[in-house]
Every structure is written in structure tokens, then in C-alpha cells.
Amino acid sequence: MKAKVNLFVAWFMSLQIFFSAVMAQISTAILGTLGVPALLDKKLGWLMGALILLLVLFFLRKVMGELPPGTGTPGGKGYKLGHGLVL
């Protein structure tokens, strides 16, 4: 269980670091479309971007069964280069 939580957090943090500004812009546009005042949509955009990313990862985990790398040994055999970097 602990390994699955660590893997989920690793995926979330790596994607959040690389795509946080993009996700914030998307969610700010969504909030602006819904009529949220301009003072709030910038601050809520970052939070909503993180929530959208969480929902995407939960959906992918549900559809795929688990996030990659689902199999492999902690020593590195069975992991691809990108999976090792995520971990």
C-alpha cells in the first residue's frame, strides 16, 4: 500500500512541477467562463489546476488498474528509464 501511495505522489508531484502554470491557466479560464470574479480566479486557478490533475491521475489509476511502473523490482530491473526517473 505504501508503495502505491509513493508512486501516486511521485506522479502527481512531477506532473505538478512541469505543468502547474498550464493547469492554472486552464482552470482560470474555466473559472472565468463560470463567472467567478477576477480577484478570485487567479488564486483559485492554482488550486483547481491541482485538483484537475488529481482527478486525471485517479481516473488513469482506475482505468489502468495502477500507475506505471506497476511491476518491477526496487533494484531497477523491470523499470524503464522514465519510470525510474519518476520514482
Order of alpha helices (4+ residues) and beta strands (2+ residues): alpha-alpha-alpha
